């Protein structure tokens, strides 16, 4: 099957990140990366549970922490946990597009739905200068990152606009061109950031992400050589032979 057909077999909420809960180690990495601290008002958009705001309050001593999610069951469970743990934070059942984030100084935002992203960019652009928007894997559309520790990326208000996708991609990866080694390194970083205790599928995910990074770079004309690296050919063959997932058509 073609790669897109494989994606269609996966749950939509998994692809969107809606049902992917970041491990606590990754939340701590993100908060350290963003220099989260006592003067910050932190929003976790699409929070899933109370873990992010709990760590922000208890370990990073933020002034205020708010989690927002449109899944009522998850929010009710998070509210129960917050009460039991006596956490001085708030979780709200709401669509993030309708949320009031006007006093935010740091926002964790991990969504792939284009409609949601476009609506939220309008809200983000109205925030006070230097407000940090943290994303995972890629920066906000048409924006250059202000700080990168891949897969974690910060865009600050006001946004710096990218001239094109090539400029955006190269700034994210911090290189002049993308080769197999770069693609693998960054794919592995992403896999580790979203992995919990179950690591059996990590290599499979890393291979897929490596192929995606390199093929996207080739389409944008920013690979180090037009010749397909042997490692890329090998992994494309493995995906086809062992998993019936076809990447070859993306190179034509």
GIRA-V545922 format. One record per pair of residues at least 6 apart in sequence whose ideal C-beta (glycine too) atoms are under 6 Angstrom apart, sorted by the first residue. I is the first residue (numbers start at 0). J is the second residue. D is the distance in whole Angstrom. If there is no record, write none. Layout:
I:J:D
I:J:D
//
This chain:
0:243:6
1:245:5
2:244:6
2:246:6
5:244:5
12:18:4
15:111:5
15:112:6
16:109:5
16:111:6
20:47:5
22:195:5
25:192:5
26:51:5
26:54:5
29:133:6
29:151:5
30:59:5
32:148:5
32:151:5
33:105:6
33:131:6
33:133:6
35:59:5
35:105:6
37:60:5
39:61:5
39:104:5
39:105:5
40:62:6
40:63:5
40:102:5
40:103:6
40:104:5
41:55:5
41:61:5
41:64:5
41:105:5
42:65:5
42:100:5
42:103:5
42:106:5
43:51:4
43:52:6
43:66:4
43:107:5
44:67:5
44:95:5
44:108:5
45:68:6
46:66:3
46:68:5
47:73:6
48:77:5
49:77:4
49:80:5
49:81:5
49:90:6
52:64:4
52:66:5
52:88:4
53:86:5
55:61:5
55:64:4
56:64:5
56:86:6
56:87:6
56:88:5
64:88:4
65:89:5
66:90:4
67:91:5
67:93:5
67:95:5
67:98:5
68:74:5
69:94:5
71:92:5
74:90:5
74:92:4
77:90:4
78:90:6
96:118:5
103:130:6
104:130:6
105:131:5
106:132:5
107:133:5
108:132:6
108:134:6
109:135:5
110:116:6
123:132:6
126:156:5
128:156:6
129:155:6
130:156:4
131:153:5
131:155:6
132:154:5
133:153:6
134:152:5
135:150:5
136:150:5
136:189:6
138:144:5
138:152:5
138:154:6
139:154:5
141:160:6
141:161:6
142:154:5
142:158:5
143:159:4
143:161:5
143:170:5
144:152:5
144:171:6
145:153:5
145:154:6
145:155:4
146:153:4
147:171:6
149:185:5
149:188:5
150:188:6
150:189:4
150:192:5
161:167:4
164:219:6
165:219:5
165:221:5
168:221:6
169:221:6
174:181:6
176:221:6
176:223:4
177:216:4
177:221:6
177:222:5
178:223:4
179:228:4
179:230:5
179:231:6
182:209:5
182:212:4
182:213:4
183:209:5
186:205:5
186:208:4
186:209:4
186:212:6
187:205:5
189:208:6
190:201:5
190:204:5
190:205:5
194:201:5
206:234:5
210:246:5
213:231:6
214:249:5
216:222:5
235:246:5
235:247:6
238:244:4
238:246:6
239:245:6
//
